[in-house]
Amino acid sequence: MSIREIREAFNAGSGGPEAALEALAKIVRGESGNGSLNAFLCTVPEDALSEQAARAPTGRLGGVPVAVKDNLATSDLCTTCGSKILEGYVSPYEATAVRRLREAGALVVGKTNMDEFAMGSSNENSAFGPVRNPVDLARVPGGSSGGSAAAVAAGYVPVALGSDTGGSVRQPASFCGVVGVKPTYGRISRYGLVAFGSSLDQIGVLSRSVVDAAEVLGVISGHDPRDSTSSEREVPDLVGACSGDVDGLVIGVPEEYFPDTLDVQVRARCEAALERMEAAGATVRRVSLPHTRYAIPTYYVLATAEASSNLARYDGVRYGFRAPEAASAEAVYCRTRSSGFGAEVKRRIILGTYALSAGYYDAYYGRAQRVRERLACEFADVFAGGVDVLFTPTSPTVAFPLGERVADPVSMYLSDVFTVTANLANLPAISVPVGEVGGLPVGGQFIGPAWGESTMFRAAAALERAMEGSA
Amino acid sequence: MSAVYETVIGLEVHVQLLTEEKLFCSDKAEFGALPNTRVCPVCLGLPGALPVLNGLAVDLALRAALALGCEVHETSVFARKNYFYPDLPKGYQITQFELPLATDGALTVTTDEGERTVRVRRIHMEEDAGKLLHDRVPDQTAVDLNRAGVPLVEIVTEPDLESPAEARAFLLELKQILGYLDVSDCNMEEGSLRVDANVSIRPVGATELGTKTEVKNLNSFSAVAKAIVVEVERQKALLDAGEPVIQQTLLWDEVVGTVRPMRSKEESHDYRYFPEPDLPPLKLDRARIDAARTSLPELPTARRRRFVEQYGLPVYDAGVLTASRGTADFFEELADAGTDAKAASNWVMGSLMELANQRGGEVSVLPVTAEDMAELLALVADGTISHGTGKDVLALMTESDRSAAEIVEAEGMAQVADEGLLEAWIHEVIAAHPDEVRRYREGEDKLFGFFVGRVMSLSQGKADPRRVNGLLKTRL
């Protein structure tokens, strides 16, 4: 069911907790036994869900079951970030985005599995086991919001919240064949989103349709006095934008996102999608974003530098895991962090610490900041030059088999090549299914100008309609 | 033979801002609450919590910067200082690093050695850390995070001070100024003012600075002066012996009166500063800076000068009266109410400060207003009561809400100026002491005081001594 259908039933008083209870039943069924997706780290008990439903106000998300990535603070469920270091941790407060969901009538059914502290592109870095792709259980769902993407793709819930620091919503959406959107940096309050790379992190939405993503994004967006980086700009009517036509819309296609090395089939699906957009009235214009080739190193310097600082608080002193039998404060730190964090998190903390070290700061962090600014200017110039929205593949490949890239972090990092630029340039971006290759979904990405979510949703909804016509 | 050295001192002063709430959350920034009762997700550094800047703290820091003649920057940037310590909940302190709030100020201080202008290198805002408690849990260390996130400014001087006395004078002057501005109470016992001193010496006439050491754990102004003396002597001994001074951080031991090096581990930090991504740059437009400048009160130096010129006070009096804004305000109100300025000064510096000291506060804490005081001093001036009785009346005024006139009336403390009564007392005294009268008349002048004393005593202190003097002279 769509959000609109659930909401109408709920708000009319005839729905009650049915949709949410059904979602919970699906999760419980789907997550047990062999072939479990392992998409959830915890779920709300059935009676608690009924109580929640009884108290839930009518509203834009009345009665809508929502899954929430486990790096968003919830006061009734775990918030572990997929890490042993926060195993069993329950937040005493709620993230603003979660609070806004509940105030709109949504029912949180559970917390989804993820790469530890959102560091990963396959969901294999969770301390609580990998998530499987519901399309093909032998493959990864993408990451780091792999649990949220799998939960939506499996049909457990119509929508889920994720977070996107370098593609962590869009890439798993692409791998699982669902819609995934990350708005402009500052559109959604990060209060209660456990920080990875603070200047890059944005909460995002995964859903089965573009309009459902718009519904949820509209509810959780907008200024929050608890997050100084959240914008006071008014939130546009994103649902309304979904019914707009694309006649005369100029779609920029950056050549750097269609390199010779791109999977031939992925390229073909994206080109086909562009043809459909042209058929719907849009104009396609080839553009160039030459600094794209510096995006991955720039991203991995900045994100790891911020992460090295953001993750310093997990020291075993106040909450979460503490290594037993440590005799001194230093031993508490050392043992807690050595055994509490997984390998990828430790790798990134070390990388980030190095990038900020005396004598290396200018060469790494300082330079990366300058490239980031240059990259943002380059995007701004393209949009100023008459392009309304950009279109690219979301990921260079379809979902890869579990275990394929675990031993090769660089190849894993490179799978973010088309998504990190939107984070570096603070731009909104959305991944929409554009077909399949060998039964595996392919996603196409629209990148909008800063605060240009309306145009981006208009394009994404039009593409979705055009794709439906093709099946 | 010992060479002749000169001392070079720079100070780093941490001052707690007098805001009700913490720097990045709305917990109370009060001292002395039960451990860990003034905390929230933000100052506990819980996962997902974010800082939000307290605008009132910015206003106070801005006032301090302007009062110290600094250039306030329209854009300053918060940064993270990364290090691990159990009292630091986030694993980093939010401070300002490359782009501080203000730079390039100056403060002139006066000592017996003369005037010295001390340049202020920078003033920046930062949050305080929590506190480790070593005496609460046997054999363990507890952490109290009430202080975590309390707003501070750090004031860093250039190495312009040349003696411990100048360092002390600088701190006293700074404390006065910050008190005038209501920026801080600068209470060293409660930790709202903390000082580190950078100390070096060099042969007189040398242009290059010697190797400096940083002396920490200075818990009072006198500790600052004492520690600098000790450290300078230590450095002199090293240089005289041909040994180098090593750049290091030293801790002052107040009990033993020595400095000892911090363990190298404690100081070998690479803080990995970088701009705080959770806070946008702090923007202060010209208008806000100018408005803050316009609203600054008259500062102690200017006020001292004016008290000398306007009220004709001795420099000493002006210095004592202007040490705190409350006392200076009290004096000025009193003097402006028509009381003779020198008399007002004497009363404020004498009886009033004494009474205030007994209560452990300043003159402004006494339940006596300048208006009440003016009424009392008018009674002294017109002879209704003597100076001595005035002090007794004042003491009674601090114990009740009665006015001076009411007390004098109710307690029958007015001086007796009635000639008939005075004559009667004088007559009685002369009659009772024929011997002394004879000796006085034979030239023993010093006995005059004896007669005055007898009359005063007979009157139970109420006789107007000036009239007694006049009448006694004629009767004897």
Boltz contact constraints between the chains, C-beta under 6 A:
constraints:
  - contact:
      token1: [A, 73]
      token2: [B, 48]
      max_distance: 6.0
  - contact:
      token1: [A, 93]
      token2: [B, 41]
      max_distance: 6.0
  - contact:
      token1: [A, 191]
      token2: [B, 50]
      max_distance: 6.0
  - contact:
      token1: [A, 192]
      token2: [B, 48]
      max_distance: 6.0
  - contact:
      token1: [A, 193]
      token2: [B, 48]
      max_distance: 6.0
  - contact:
      token1: [A, 194]
      token2: [B, 47]
      max_distance: 6.0
  - contact:
      token1: [A, 194]
      token2: [B, 48]
      max_distance: 6.0
  - contact:
      token1: [A, 198]
      token2: [B, 277]
      max_distance: 6.0
  - contact:
      token1: [A, 198]
      token2: [B, 278]
      max_distance: 6.0
  - contact:
      token1: [A, 199]
      token2: [B, 277]
      max_distance: 6.0
  - contact:
      token1: [A, 227]
      token2: [B, 50]
      max_distance: 6.0
  - contact:
      token1: [A, 228]
      token2: [B, 52]
      max_distance: 6.0
  - contact:
      token1: [A, 228]
      token2: [B, 279]
      max_distance: 6.0
  - contact:
      token1: [A, 228]
      token2: [B, 280]
      max_distance: 6.0
  - contact:
      token1: [A, 306]
      token2: [B, 277]
      max_distance: 6.0
  - contact:
      token1: [A, 309]
      token2: [B, 80]
      max_distance: 6.0
  - contact:
      token1: [A, 309]
      token2: [B, 82]
      max_distance: 6.0
  - contact:
      token1: [A, 309]
      token2: [B, 92]
      max_distance: 6.0
  - contact:
      token1: [A, 312]
      token2: [B, 91]
      max_distance: 6.0
  - contact:
      token1: [A, 312]
      token2: [B, 92]
      max_distance: 6.0
  - contact:
      token1: [A, 313]
      token2: [B, 45]
      max_distance: 6.0
  - contact:
      token1: [A, 313]
      token2: [B, 90]
      max_distance: 6.0
  - contact:
      token1: [A, 313]
      token2: [B, 91]
      max_distance: 6.0
  - contact:
      token1: [A, 317]
      token2: [B, 86]
      max_distance: 6.0
  - contact:
      token1: [A, 329]
      token2: [B, 86]
      max_distance: 6.0
  - contact:
      token1: [A, 333]
      token2: [B, 84]
      max_distance: 6.0
  - contact:
      token1: [A, 356]
      token2: [B, 272]
      max_distance: 6.0
  - contact:
      token1: [A, 356]
      token2: [B, 274]
      max_distance: 6.0
  - contact:
      token1: [A, 357]
      token2: [B, 270]
      max_distance: 6.0
  - contact:
      token1: [A, 358]
      token2: [B, 270]
      max_distance: 6.0
